[in-house]
Amino acid sequence: MTLTKPRFPFKSPQLSGGLKRKKALATSLGAASALLHCIPTRTLSFKDKCVLITGGSRGLGLALAERFMREEANVVLLARDLEELERAAEQLSKAFNRDVLTVCCDITEPGELEDAFRQAEERFNGVDVLVNNAGTIAVGPFQAMEIIDYDAMLKLQINTVIRTIQLAVPSFAAKGGGTIINICSVGGQLPVPHMSTYCAGKFALSGFSETLAIELAQENIQVTTVYPGMMQTGSPIQAVFKGDHEQEYAWFQTGDVLPFISVSARDAANQIITGVRQGNTRVCYPMTTFIGAKLFAVFPETYQTIMQQAARFFPKGTNPTRQTGAESKNWLTRQFWYNLWLKKKQDQAATHLNQTEKSNADFNMGIEPD
């Protein structure tokens, strides 16, 4: 009896040929997709457009306002602090010799937000570009956090974004289209120890924003979700800290100004505008943020293991009291290595981007007093 060698399916000429053809097709489609991605689908002009920016009185919001005014756009700034708004408007007016419409309002209050859009309608015939930038940062271990912290974060990071977009869509419809820029965060793509409240809000915003980018494209409304990493905006003094306040502030503030990890607010604003102008639905920067997001997406268990080990070195305190960064900076400001160079970078960013020290953590979080 002659034994014949079994033919395995993967050695079948028909199957092998089919797989080769599919591989060639997949390679061609991938190359075409990459090529199309590199070719801008349009060049968007912001000249004489009405750009409404929430949280526009300081930080990245103010840097974006500067960039849009350089594009000769009409800018509307929304924020809760009247003095900050006035300083921001004065800074912009001097730099560009143009007026800025400022509206002092709490965007978590529907009536105040509606009034802000009404003023934009009266002044500039409606909104062309909506920038959802308003937000806050809470830092501390899960054991120090309370439900009210999560409620406040979700209210500001996602609920108000939904409401602003609902108010902007009628204006976009009347104009035949519009642009929405949702400032998310690397914290909307990567889980970060001691930032569970912040990541909860930003992950929610990421999912919502990316879904809208698909749906609203039919209405000629571009939605761009922005995933910045650490930025030199001077914002740590405004952040809210719980647990071991001074040690939590130290690691967060240091990361905010380290080279290669953080970028300047002006660079960030430039990258955002470039991405939006090219019609991108995603803007992710700097490269360290992009790499981290890819690592988590492809190797989630590896990322989790690395961060679990890193979390062992985070502060251990669980004090539930809220403090602003300005109230939590004492230990760091006494350190020689910080004062040698990093403090100067922080102070420069804070001065240029209208960051002033505050001591009302509940106000910064949008938590109503009892």
N, C-alpha and C positions, 0 to 999 in steps of 0.2 A: 504494500500500500504506500502510495506517495503522499507525503504530507505537504500541503501547500501553506505558504506563509500567509497569515491573515492580513487582509487589507484594512487598515484603520481608516476611519472617515477623513481624518485630516490629511491623508495621503491621496485622497481621491483627486484625480486631475480636474474634474468638474468643479469640486469644492475649492480646490486650490486656485483655479483660474478665477472663480467668482470672488474669492477673498482678495485677490490681487486687484481686480477691477474696482472693488469697493474701497480698497486702500487708496488707489489712485484717485478715485472720485473724492474721498474724504480729504486727501492732501490738496487737491485742486480747490475744493470749497474753502478749506482753511486758509490757503494762500490768498484767494480772492477776498475773503472776509478781512484778513489782515490789511490787504491793500486798500480796500474801501474804508477801513477804519482810519487809515492814515491820510485820507483825502477829505478835507473839510466839506461837509454837505452844504454849508452856506456860510456867509460872513454877515453876522448880525451887527447892525449899527445901533448905538445907544443915543445918538445925537437927538436932542429935544424929546427924548422919551421920559416918561415919568417913572422914576424908580423909588419904590417905597421900601424902607429898610426898618425892620423891627430891631430893637436893641441897637439903634444906630448912633447913640451918643458917645460911645467909647469902644475901645478894643477893635476887633475885626470889623464890626459894623461901621466904625468911623473910617477905618482903612479902606473899606469897600466904597464908602461915600466919596472919599477923596478920588478913588480910581474912576468912579462913574462920572464925577464932575470933570475930570480930565477928558472924559469922552463927550463932554458938553451935554450931559443928561440933566434933567430937572429932578432934584433929590428931595425926598420927604423922609424925615427922621422921626421915629417913634421911640419914646423911652419914658420911664416914670419920674426921673429926677430932672426937675425944671432947670436947675443951675447947670447940670451937666449938658443938657440940651443947648442952653444958651452959649456955653463955652464952645461946644462943638460947632454950632452955627457960625459963631464969630471966627473960629479958626478956618473954617471952610470958605467963608465969605472973603476973608483977607487973602487967602491963597489963590482964589479963582475969580474974585471980583464978581461974584454972582450970589443971589439970595438963595437961602435954603428954607424950605417950609419945615418947621418943627411942630410936633404935636405931643404935648405931655399927656400921656395916658397909660393906664394899666391894661395891657392887651389881654389879660385874663378876664377882664370885665367886658362882656359883649357890647354894652351900650357905648363905652368909651372907644372901643375898636371901630364900631360902626361910624362914630363921629369922625374918627381919623380918616377913614376912607371917603366920607362925605366931603371933608375939606380937600382931599386930593382931587376929587371929582370937580369941585368948584374951581380950584386953582389951575389944574393941569388937564382937565377933561378926562379924568380917570387914570388908572394905573396901567402901565405897560409892562413893568418888571416888578415882581414881588420878591423880596429877599427875606426869608424867615431866618433871622439870625439871633433873635432874643433867646436867652437861656441862662442857666446858672450851673455851677459845679458843686457837688457835695462829695467830700472825701472822708472816708472812715470805714472801719470794719462793719460787717453786717450786724454783729452783736450790739453795736452802738446806734443802729438805725431804727427808726420807728415808722409805723404805717404812714404817719403824716408826712414824713420825708419823701416817701415814694409817691404819695398822692400829689404833693406839691411839684415834684419833678415831672410826673406824667402830665399834669395840668399844663405846665409851661412848655414842655418839650414836644408834646403831641397834640393836646386838645386845642391850644391856641393856633397851632399851624393849620389844623383842619379848618378852624373858623376863619383865619385870614384868607385861605384859599377859596373858601365858599364866598367870601365877600369880593374877592378879586375876579372870579370867573365871569360874572356879568359884564364887567368892564372889558375883559378880554374878548368876550363874545361880540360886543359892540364894535371892537376894533379889528376883528377878524383874526385874533390870536394874541398870544402873550408869552411871557417867560416867568417861570417860577424857579427860584434858587433856594433850596433847603440846605441850610448849614447843619450837617450832621456831625460826625466825629469818627475818629478811629475807634472810639468807644461804642460806635454803632456796628462795628465789624469784629472787634476783638474784646473778649472779656478781660477786664483789668482788676486785679485785687484791690479791695478797699474803695471801689467805685461802683458798687452794685446799683445804687439809685440812678447814677448818671448813665450807666450802660443800659439799664432797663428802659429809660426814656429814649436814648439814642437808637437802640435796636428797634424799638417800636417805630421811631421816625424813619429809619432806614427802610423797613418793610413797607410802610405807608407811602413814602416818597417814590420808591422804585415801582410800586404798583401804579401810582398816578402817572408816571412817565409813560407807561404803556397805554393807559386808558385815555389820557387827555391829548395824546398825539393826534387823535382823530379830530380834535377841535383846533388843531394848529397851535396848541399850547405846549411849549417845551418845558419839561421838568428836569432840572439838573440837581442831583444829590451830591453834596460835597462832603468828603471824608478827610478833614485835616488832622494831622497829628499834633504834636506839641508846637505851639506858636508863641513867639515873643510879643505878647500883647499886654503884658503887665497885669493880667487878670487874676493871678493867684491871690492878690490882696483882697479881691472881691469874693473869692470862693468861700464855701462854708465847710468847716472842719469839725469832726467829732472824734471821740476816742482820745488818744494822746495828741492833743491839738498841735503842739509845737513840732513834734517829730513828723506828724502827717504833713504839716505845711512844709517842712524841710525837704522831704523827698519830692513833693509835688512841685515846689518852686524851683528846685535845682534842675529837675528834668525840663522845666519850661524854658530854660535859657541855655541848656547845654548845646554846644555846636554839634552838627551832624544829626542831632536828634530833633532839634527845634528849628523853625524857620521864622524869619521876620514877618510881621503882619503885612507889610507891603508886598513882599514876595508872594505871600499866600493870596492876597487880593489879585495880583497880576495873573497867577495861575488859574484862579477862579474865572476871571473875566475871559481869559484865553479859551478855557474849556467851554464856557457858555457860548462864546462867539462862534465856536466851531460846531455847536450843536450837540456836544457830548451830554449823555445822560448821567455820567459819573465823572467826578474829579477827585482823585485820591493823591495826596502828597504829604510829606516829602517821600523819597524813595523808601526810607525805612518803614514808613506806614504801609506802603504798597507791598513790600516784602513780608511784613508781619501779617497782613491780611491774607496773602497767598499761602503763607505757612499754615495759618489756622484753617483755611478752607481745604487744603490738600492733606495736611497732617494734623488734624485736630487733637489727637491723643498726644502727639509729640509736644504740641504747643501747651496743652494742659499740664503735662508733666513738668515742662520748663517753668511755667508760671506757678505751679504748686511749690516747687522748690524755692522760687524767688519770694513767694508769700511768707515763707518762714522767717524772712529778715524784715518784714514790715512791722511797724509799731504794734504793741500788744494792748494798749489801753482801750477801754470800752466806755469812756465817759459819754453819756448821751447829750450833754450840753452842746449847743451850737455856738460856734465862734467864727467870725470872719477871718480871712487870712491876715488882715491888718492887726487883729487881736492875737494872732498865733505865731507871729514872726520872731519873737524875742530870741529864742535859742539860735536860730539861723543867723540873725544879724550880728551875733557875737562871735561867729566863726571867722577866723583869719582868712581861710581859703575862699570863703564866699565874698568877703569884703574886698579881696584882692582884685577880683575881676567880674564875677557874676552879678554882684549887686549893681555895678554900673550899668550893665545891660538891662537889668530889670528896671532901674530908675529911668533910663532913657526911653524904654518902651512905655512905661507908665505915664511919663510926662507928655510924650508926643500923642499918645492915644487916650488922653483925658481920663486916666485912672486916678481916682482919689480914694483915700482910705475911709472905710466905713466901719461902724461897730454894731450895726443892727443886722445880725445874721438872719433873723426871721424875715426881715424885709427883703434881703437878697434872695431868699428862697421863695418869696411870695406867700409866706405863711401868715395868715391873719392873726393878730393878737387875740388872746382869750378875752 
